[in-house]
Amino acid sequence: MKTHTREMYERLFGVVRAQLQERFGNVERMVEGGRAHFDFEPAALGAFEAVFGPDLTNMCLFHYANCVNKKLHDLGLSTVYQECRLVNRFVRKMVALCMLSTDHILKAFELVCVVPSDLDGSENCECRDTPHPHSSSAQKESRKACVPISKSTNWLHNRYGLNFWNYHQAGGPRTTNHAEAWHSSLKSKFDGMSIDLGVWLTNFQAIHHRESERTRQLVEGIAEPHQPRPAYLKNDTRIAGANSDVKAFLDS
């Protein structure tokens, strides 16, 4: 869309909901147990919840990680993140919080924010790949910038809530990559704006029929969803195992 306003998104989602109700009758069956993924666009989020109801949205995991990286950049820690393995590990743990149960996130966050004693910014720091002077003003500023991370829980508690960026035991995709890939495939099929109108209409009708039929079969239980790739299943197994270990540690 050229105009990204909440009003325009509400009109779009309103049409989608009306079509779903007309074709399939019960929209609630489609959203039961599932969530819509967004790239943190407030207008789209508000519009979707206004049309379909609350607690049905998730932030795209890729964009969530980007938000953490942006915070890192705003704090002036990008260079330290690339050079220091401990800082790199710290940031990765921050991102991994989204995989924990919401009951364990705050306690895990506090543990992650415990800075190791050897992260002192001196040239003898073993975590650094290259020597760096202890008196560097940049290093001092970097350590000062670390304070808001460990002292503030605004990273965790915001107006969207923990569930918005939590993926504990979440099945299905965790990013908007699948939707963006589908959109890119449409662009390639329609060949931009240079395609003949008759060819464009033929392609559009074929795609529309295929997607409509696929959706109908999924909703009615005639067809099965595409199964995850083995690599994804392996990752899910590793995440579940790590969650069990973290739970046992935090509950002990």
PLY file of the C-alpha trace (Angstrom):
ply
format ascii 1.0
element vertex 252
property float x
property float y
property float z
element edge 251
property int vertex1
property int vertex2
end_header
0.00 0.00 0.00
1.13 3.53 -0.70
-0.57 4.97 2.39
0.39 3.19 5.61
-2.21 4.54 8.06
-4.29 2.72 10.63
-7.46 3.68 8.75
-6.18 2.10 5.55
-5.09 -1.04 7.39
-8.47 -1.34 9.10
-10.17 -1.14 5.72
-7.84 -3.82 4.37
-8.27 -6.19 7.33
-12.01 -5.49 7.36
-12.29 -6.70 3.76
-10.18 -9.77 4.59
-12.36 -10.63 7.60
-15.57 -10.14 5.61
-14.30 -12.41 2.84
-13.26 -15.06 5.35
-16.67 -14.99 7.00
-18.45 -15.14 3.64
-16.39 -18.07 2.39
-15.77 -20.07 5.55
-18.34 -18.84 8.06
-16.29 -19.08 11.25
-13.24 -16.83 11.42
-12.46 -17.93 14.98
-11.52 -21.41 13.74
-8.78 -19.92 11.60
-7.19 -17.87 14.38
-7.50 -20.51 17.12
-4.02 -21.33 18.33
-2.40 -19.13 15.70
-0.99 -15.64 15.55
-0.39 -12.98 12.92
3.22 -11.85 12.51
4.14 -8.19 12.13
7.29 -6.18 11.58
6.53 -3.78 14.43
4.39 -1.32 12.46
2.06 0.32 15.03
-0.61 1.26 12.47
-0.90 -2.31 11.19
-0.84 -3.80 14.70
-3.59 -1.55 16.02
-5.74 -2.10 12.96
-5.41 -5.88 13.08
-6.36 -6.04 16.76
-9.30 -3.70 16.15
-10.64 -6.00 13.43
-9.71 -9.49 14.66
-9.36 -8.95 18.41
-6.51 -8.76 20.96
-3.75 -11.26 21.76
-3.44 -12.54 18.20
-0.24 -10.79 17.14
3.43 -11.68 17.35
6.44 -9.62 16.47
8.57 -11.12 13.70
11.59 -12.77 15.34
13.91 -11.32 12.70
12.68 -7.78 13.39
12.84 -8.43 17.14
16.54 -9.26 16.82
16.99 -6.14 14.71
15.45 -4.05 17.51
18.02 -5.44 19.95
20.81 -4.67 17.48
19.47 -1.15 17.00
19.48 -0.63 20.77
23.06 -1.83 20.78
23.94 0.70 18.09
22.14 3.53 19.92
24.19 2.74 23.04
27.42 2.95 21.04
28.27 -0.72 21.55
28.36 -1.96 17.95
32.16 -2.09 17.77
32.47 -3.74 21.17
29.85 -6.29 20.12
31.93 -7.27 17.09
35.24 -7.41 18.97
34.29 -8.90 22.33
33.00 -12.45 22.52
31.45 -11.91 25.95
29.42 -8.93 24.76
28.46 -10.89 21.65
27.27 -13.76 23.84
25.40 -11.33 26.10
23.44 -9.90 23.17
22.62 -13.35 21.84
21.26 -14.28 25.27
19.12 -11.14 25.24
17.61 -12.21 21.93
17.10 -15.77 23.20
14.89 -14.52 26.05
11.96 -14.63 23.63
12.16 -18.44 23.64
11.63 -18.76 27.39
8.36 -19.07 29.25
7.05 -15.64 30.26
7.25 -16.82 33.89
11.03 -17.14 33.60
11.94 -14.14 31.43
12.47 -11.53 34.17
14.62 -13.81 36.33
16.65 -14.90 33.30
17.02 -11.26 32.24
18.50 -10.37 35.62
20.98 -13.24 35.38
21.98 -12.31 31.84
22.69 -8.76 33.00
25.30 -9.92 35.53
28.50 -8.60 33.93
31.50 -10.99 34.19
34.36 -9.59 36.26
36.85 -10.09 33.42
34.90 -7.76 31.13
36.94 -4.78 32.31
38.01 -3.13 29.05
41.72 -3.64 29.76
44.21 -4.82 27.18
44.62 -8.07 29.14
40.97 -8.95 28.70
41.00 -12.45 27.22
37.64 -12.01 25.54
39.00 -9.45 23.09
40.38 -10.48 19.71
42.56 -7.36 19.49
44.42 -5.40 22.22
42.80 -2.17 23.38
43.99 0.47 25.86
42.42 0.58 29.30
42.36 4.38 29.23
40.40 4.62 26.00
37.59 7.13 26.40
35.53 5.09 23.97
35.77 2.06 26.25
34.70 4.14 29.25
31.72 5.47 27.34
30.81 1.96 26.27
30.79 0.75 29.87
28.67 3.74 30.90
26.28 2.92 28.09
25.86 -0.63 29.46
24.17 0.70 32.60
20.72 1.34 31.06
20.58 -2.28 29.91
21.01 -3.83 33.35
19.16 -1.14 35.30
16.03 -0.84 33.17
13.34 -3.42 32.51
11.77 -1.27 29.81
13.27 -3.80 27.41
10.83 -6.31 28.83
7.77 -4.35 29.90
6.24 -2.12 27.25
2.78 -1.32 25.98
2.70 -4.46 23.82
3.47 -6.88 26.65
5.68 -9.95 26.88
3.45 -12.19 24.78
3.93 -9.94 21.76
7.57 -10.96 21.42
7.44 -14.35 23.14
7.82 -17.58 21.15
7.84 -20.16 23.93
6.37 -23.40 22.55
5.12 -21.51 19.51
4.51 -23.70 16.50
4.67 -22.60 12.91
6.76 -19.75 11.52
8.35 -17.20 13.82
9.16 -14.57 11.19
7.47 -12.78 8.30
10.02 -14.27 5.89
7.49 -16.72 4.47
5.08 -13.89 3.63
7.83 -11.76 2.11
9.01 -14.70 0.02
5.45 -15.28 -1.21
5.16 -11.59 -2.08
8.44 -11.75 -4.02
7.17 -14.77 -5.95
4.08 -12.79 -6.94
6.23 -9.96 -8.25
8.22 -12.39 -10.37
5.05 -14.01 -11.76
3.56 -10.66 -12.71
6.85 -9.41 -14.17
6.50 -5.88 -12.85
4.45 -3.35 -14.85
5.68 -4.37 -18.32
3.52 -7.49 -18.59
0.67 -7.69 -21.11
-2.73 -7.11 -19.49
-4.14 -10.40 -20.77
-1.19 -12.35 -19.39
-1.47 -10.46 -16.09
-5.14 -11.38 -15.73
-4.47 -15.03 -16.59
-1.71 -15.24 -13.99
-3.84 -13.46 -11.41
-6.81 -15.79 -11.92
-4.62 -18.88 -11.68
-2.93 -17.69 -8.48
-6.24 -16.58 -6.96
-7.88 -19.92 -7.69
-4.95 -21.93 -6.35
-4.67 -19.92 -3.12
-8.43 -19.88 -2.53
-8.71 -23.63 -3.02
-5.73 -24.29 -0.79
-7.17 -22.08 1.96
-10.57 -23.79 1.73
-9.01 -27.24 2.02
-6.93 -26.20 5.03
-9.89 -24.64 6.84
-12.12 -27.66 6.20
-9.41 -30.10 7.22
-9.21 -31.70 3.78
-5.55 -30.79 3.26
-2.66 -30.88 5.69
-0.35 -27.89 6.23
3.12 -28.14 4.76
5.41 -29.95 7.18
8.44 -28.14 8.62
11.85 -28.93 7.22
14.00 -31.38 9.23
16.42 -28.57 10.14
13.56 -26.59 11.69
12.37 -29.61 13.67
15.92 -30.15 14.91
16.12 -26.51 16.04
12.77 -26.82 17.83
14.04 -29.91 19.66
17.19 -28.08 20.75
15.16 -25.07 21.91
12.80 -27.31 23.89
15.75 -29.05 25.55
17.39 -25.74 26.43
14.10 -24.50 27.87
13.89 -27.54 30.12
17.43 -26.95 31.37
16.77 -23.25 32.02
13.51 -24.03 33.84
15.23 -26.61 36.05
17.99 -24.12 36.88
15.69 -21.17 37.62
13.28 -23.27 39.68
16.05 -24.85 41.77
0 1
1 2
2 3
3 4
4 5
5 6
6 7
7 8
8 9
9 10
10 11
11 12
12 13
13 14
14 15
15 16
16 17
17 18
18 19
19 20
20 21
21 22
22 23
23 24
24 25
25 26
26 27
27 28
28 29
29 30
30 31
31 32
32 33
33 34
34 35
35 36
36 37
37 38
38 39
39 40
40 41
41 42
42 43
43 44
44 45
45 46
46 47
47 48
48 49
49 50
50 51
51 52
52 53
53 54
54 55
55 56
56 57
57 58
58 59
59 60
60 61
61 62
62 63
63 64
64 65
65 66
66 67
67 68
68 69
69 70
70 71
71 72
72 73
73 74
74 75
75 76
76 77
77 78
78 79
79 80
80 81
81 82
82 83
83 84
84 85
85 86
86 87
87 88
88 89
89 90
90 91
91 92
92 93
93 94
94 95
95 96
96 97
97 98
98 99
99 100
100 101
101 102
102 103
103 104
104 105
105 106
106 107
107 108
108 109
109 110
110 111
111 112
112 113
113 114
114 115
115 116
116 117
117 118
118 119
119 120
120 121
121 122
122 123
123 124
124 125
125 126
126 127
127 128
128 129
129 130
130 131
131 132
132 133
133 134
134 135
135 136
136 137
137 138
138 139
139 140
140 141
141 142
142 143
143 144
144 145
145 146
146 147
147 148
148 149
149 150
150 151
151 152
152 153
153 154
154 155
155 156
156 157
157 158
158 159
159 160
160 161
161 162
162 163
163 164
164 165
165 166
166 167
167 168
168 169
169 170
170 171
171 172
172 173
173 174
174 175
175 176
176 177
177 178
178 179
179 180
180 181
181 182
182 183
183 184
184 185
185 186
186 187
187 188
188 189
189 190
190 191
191 192
192 193
193 194
194 195
195 196
196 197
197 198
198 199
199 200
200 201
201 202
202 203
203 204
204 205
205 206
206 207
207 208
208 209
209 210
210 211
211 212
212 213
213 214
214 215
215 216
216 217
217 218
218 219
219 220
220 221
221 222
222 223
223 224
224 225
225 226
226 227
227 228
228 229
229 230
230 231
231 232
232 233
233 234
234 235
235 236
236 237
237 238
238 239
239 240
240 241
241 242
242 243
243 244
244 245
245 246
246 247
247 248
248 249
249 250
250 251
